[in-house]
Amino acid sequence: MIVAEHDKRGRSDRTIVFHSNSCHPHMANDGFAGTAVLIRLFQWLHERDTYYSYRLVIGPEHLGTVFYLRDMPRAELDRIVCGVFEEMPGTGGPIKIASTFDGGHMLDKAFANAARHYAKAFVQVPWRQGAGNDETVWEAPGYEVPFVEVTRSESLMAPYREYHTSLDTPSLMQPAQLEEMLTVLQKVVETLEGNARMQRRFDGLICLSNPIYDLYVERKDPAMDKTLPEDSEKWGALLDSLLRYFDGSITLLEIAEKHDLPFERVARYVLAFEGKGLVHLAFEPIERKPAQRIAP
């Protein structure tokens, strides 16, 4: 096993794991491509100050993870709030995201938002309907770490034509596909690091176009021909509801998903409200349910 840590715990001792396998050293896509993408992700993370610690785990398929988790101290395991198993990113086809076992996790929602806005195509499927791999070990009874699997698998039993053959060579790699996978993973990290709830510091309706605030986003007008971005009506619909969202009942990620907008743009916009003293943002950490253990 190879384990590397991006450890900036100034604000938290919670850890997120990114995992890939190294069990097929003679295959490019099913092996080294996934590892290479995660190494690039951790090089990017190295330059960032983060709330969570991030752990890179690379090892032999299943067996490596079985013994790694068996020997992990319980206190260390309890600090891991969720994780991602990533592999086979370099060939054609959409990004395929297999959900955590229970589904509906903040990680599932972060992947949905990132893939919808930063991938050419993606598919979100239930647990174990991707390619299927070490996420089963992380989510095993007594560990129960919520884990997403992300690949470009065409189907559960046939991920791609050259799978597990000598045809899986570097010539298959499509650099744009690798870059797209990296971008989606980066956006997921940014979402988890930036998710928050908002509490308002005002009553009544705020005039967002007032120069004091300058927070109004233009939308279509049936009486005028305006040149506006394609998503302007989505932003208009957001503005119709946004002030009511400032009651602490909904997170930035949930707002972005509800209005089909990229998380980072919604977050940047709401941060401008905080800059005007209209709201207070409170970071939304990932909570992990205690594992149901039989052994003491």
C-alpha positions in Angstrom: 0.0 0.0 0.0 1.1 3.6 -0.7 -0.5 6.2 1.5 0.1 9.9 1.2 -1.5 12.7 3.3 -2.4 16.3 2.6 -2.6 17.2 6.3 -3.7 20.8 7.1 -5.6 20.3 10.3 -5.8 23.8 11.5 -9.6 23.7 11.6 -10.5 20.0 11.6 -9.2 16.5 12.3 -11.7 15.0 9.7 -10.3 13.1 6.7 -11.5 12.4 3.2 -9.9 9.5 1.3 -9.2 9.2 -2.4 -8.3 5.7 -3.5 -7.1 4.0 -6.6 -5.6 0.6 -7.4 -2.2 -0.4 -8.6 -2.9 -4.1 -9.2 -2.6 -4.1 -12.9 0.9 -2.7 -13.7 0.8 -3.7 -17.3 -2.5 -2.0 -18.1 -2.8 1.7 -18.7 -6.4 2.7 -18.1 -7.3 0.0 -15.5 -4.5 1.0 -13.2 -2.0 3.7 -13.8 -4.4 6.3 -15.3 -6.5 6.4 -12.2 -3.5 6.6 -10.0 -2.0 9.4 -12.2 -5.2 11.5 -11.9 -5.2 11.3 -8.1 -1.5 12.2 -7.9 -2.3 15.3 -9.9 -5.2 16.0 -7.6 -2.9 15.8 -4.6 -0.3 18.1 -6.2 -3.1 20.6 -6.7 -4.2 20.1 -3.1 -0.7 20.7 -1.8 -1.1 24.4 -2.7 -4.4 24.8 -0.8 -5.3 25.5 2.8 -8.1 23.1 3.5 -10.6 22.3 6.3 -10.3 18.6 5.8 -7.2 16.4 5.7 -7.0 14.4 2.5 -5.5 10.9 2.2 -4.3 9.2 -1.0 -4.5 5.4 -0.8 -3.0 3.3 -3.6 -2.8 -0.5 -3.3 -3.6 -4.0 -4.5 -7.2 -4.4 -5.4 -9.4 -5.5 -2.4 -6.8 -7.4 -0.5 -4.7 -4.3 0.2 -7.7 -2.4 1.5 -8.9 -5.4 3.5 -5.7 -5.5 5.5 -5.2 -1.7 5.6 -8.6 -1.2 7.3 -8.2 -4.3 9.5 -5.1 -2.8 11.0 -6.3 0.8 11.2 -6.8 2.1 14.7 -10.5 2.7 15.4 -9.9 6.4 16.3 -8.2 6.9 13.0 -11.0 5.2 11.1 -13.6 7.3 12.9 -12.0 10.5 11.6 -12.6 9.4 8.0 -15.9 11.0 7.0 -16.1 9.8 3.4 -14.1 8.8 0.3 -13.8 8.3 -3.4 -12.7 5.3 -5.4 -11.5 6.5 -8.8 -10.3 4.4 -11.8 -10.4 4.0 -15.6 -10.6 7.7 -16.4 -8.8 7.8 -19.7 -11.0 6.3 -22.4 -14.2 7.5 -24.1 -17.6 7.6 -22.6 -19.3 9.6 -19.9 -18.1 9.9 -16.4 -20.0 7.3 -14.3 -20.7 8.0 -10.6 -21.9 5.2 -8.4 -23.5 6.5 -5.2 -22.6 5.8 -1.6 -24.4 2.8 -0.1 -27.2 4.9 1.5 -27.2 7.6 -1.2 -28.1 11.2 -0.6 -24.8 12.0 1.0 -23.2 15.4 0.7 -20.5 13.7 -1.4 -23.2 12.3 -3.8 -24.6 15.8 -4.3 -21.2 17.3 -4.8 -20.4 14.8 -7.5 -23.8 15.4 -9.2 -23.2 19.2 -9.3 -19.6 19.0 -10.4 -20.3 16.5 -13.2 -23.4 18.3 -14.5 -21.5 21.5 -15.0 -18.0 20.4 -15.8 -18.3 17.2 -17.7 -19.4 16.8 -21.3 -21.6 13.8 -20.2 -22.1 11.9 -17.0 -24.3 9.2 -15.5 -25.2 8.8 -11.9 -26.1 5.2 -10.9 -26.9 3.3 -7.7 -24.4 1.7 -5.4 -22.1 -0.9 -7.1 -23.6 -0.2 -10.6 -20.4 1.4 -11.9 -17.4 -0.9 -12.4 -17.4 -2.1 -8.7 -14.3 -2.1 -6.7 -12.8 -1.3 -3.2 -15.7 0.9 -2.2 -17.2 -2.4 -1.0 -14.4 -2.7 1.6 -14.7 0.8 2.8 -18.4 0.5 3.2 -18.2 -3.0 4.7 -20.1 -3.7 8.0 -18.2 -2.2 11.0 -16.4 0.3 8.8 -19.3 1.9 6.8 -17.3 4.8 5.4 -19.6 6.5 2.7 -17.7 5.9 -0.6 -18.5 7.1 -4.1 -17.0 5.2 -7.1 -16.2 7.2 -10.2 -15.1 5.7 -13.5 -15.9 5.7 -17.2 -17.2 2.2 -17.1 -19.6 1.4 -20.0 -21.3 -1.4 -18.0 -20.8 -3.3 -14.7 -19.4 -6.4 -16.5 -17.7 -4.7 -19.5 -16.1 -1.4 -18.5 -14.5 -0.9 -22.0 -13.5 -3.1 -24.9 -9.8 -3.5 -24.0 -10.5 -4.2 -20.3 -8.2 -6.8 -18.8 -6.4 -7.4 -22.0 -3.0 -6.6 -23.5 -4.8 -3.9 -25.6 -5.1 -1.7 -22.6 -2.0 0.4 -23.5 -1.1 4.1 -23.2 -2.3 4.6 -26.8 -5.9 4.4 -25.5 -5.5 7.4 -23.3 -7.4 10.5 -24.2 -5.8 13.5 -22.5 -9.0 15.5 -22.6 -10.8 12.7 -20.7 -8.1 12.6 -18.0 -8.3 16.4 -17.6 -12.0 16.3 -17.4 -11.9 13.7 -14.6 -9.3 15.8 -12.7 -11.5 18.9 -13.1 -14.6 17.2 -11.7 -12.6 15.9 -8.7 -11.2 19.4 -8.0 -14.7 20.8 -8.2 -16.0 18.2 -5.7 -13.2 19.2 -3.3 -14.0 22.9 -3.7 -17.7 22.1 -3.0 -17.0 20.1 0.2 -14.6 22.8 1.4 -17.1 25.6 0.7 -20.5 24.3 1.6 -22.2 26.4 4.2 -25.5 27.5 5.7 -26.7 31.2 5.7 -28.3 33.2 8.4 -29.8 36.6 7.5 -29.1 39.9 9.3 -32.1 41.8 8.0 -35.9 41.7 7.8 -38.0 42.5 4.7 -37.3 42.7 1.0 -33.8 44.0 0.0 -33.5 46.1 -3.1 -30.6 44.3 -4.6 -30.2 46.9 -7.4 -29.5 49.6 -4.8 -26.0 50.8 -5.4 -25.3 50.2 -1.7 -25.6 46.5 -2.5 -25.3 46.1 -6.3 -26.3 42.5 -6.1 -29.1 42.3 -8.7 -28.7 39.8 -11.5 -30.6 40.7 -14.7 -33.2 38.3 -16.2 -35.2 38.2 -19.3 -37.9 40.9 -19.8 -40.8 40.2 -22.3 -40.9 43.9 -23.2 -37.1 44.2 -23.9 -34.6 42.4 -26.1 -31.7 41.8 -23.7 -28.5 40.0 -24.5 -28.1 37.8 -21.5 -26.4 34.5 -20.7 -28.4 31.3 -21.3 -28.8 30.6 -17.6 -30.1 34.1 -16.8 -33.6 32.8 -16.1 -32.2 30.2 -13.7 -30.5 33.1 -11.8 -33.8 35.0 -11.9 -35.6 32.1 -10.3 -32.9 31.8 -7.7 -33.3 35.5 -6.8 -37.1 34.9 -6.3 -36.3 32.5 -3.5 -32.8 33.4 -2.3 -33.7 35.7 0.6 -35.9 33.0 2.1 -33.0 30.6 2.0 -31.1 32.8 4.4 -32.8 31.1 7.4 -30.2 28.4 8.0 -32.5 25.6 6.7 -30.6 24.9 3.4 -27.0 24.7 2.3 -25.2 26.3 -0.6 -24.9 23.0 -2.3 -28.6 22.2 -1.9 -29.4 25.7 -3.4 -27.1 25.0 -6.4 -28.7 21.6 -7.0 -32.2 22.9 -6.6 -31.6 25.7 -9.2 -29.3 23.7 -11.5 -26.4 26.1 -11.1 -22.7 25.5 -10.5 -21.8 25.4 -6.8 -18.8 27.7 -7.1 -20.9 30.5 -8.8 -23.7 30.3 -6.3 -21.1 30.3 -3.4 -19.3 33.3 -4.9 -22.6 35.2 -5.3 -23.8 34.5 -1.7 -20.4 35.5 -0.4 -21.0 38.9 -1.8 -24.1 39.1 0.4 -21.9 38.3 3.4 -19.5 41.0 2.2 -22.4 43.6 2.4 -23.2 42.5 5.9 -26.6 40.9 4.9 -25.9 37.3 6.0 -23.6 35.2 8.1 -22.2 32.0 6.5 -21.5 29.0 8.8 -19.4 26.2 7.3 -21.3 22.9 6.9 -19.1 20.0 7.9 -19.7 16.4 6.7 -21.2 14.4 9.5 -20.6 10.6 9.6 -23.0 8.2 11.2 -21.3 5.9 13.8 -20.5 2.5 12.3 -22.4 -0.4 13.8 -19.7 -2.6 15.2 -19.9 -6.1 16.6 -16.2 -6.4 17.7 -15.2 -4.2 20.7 
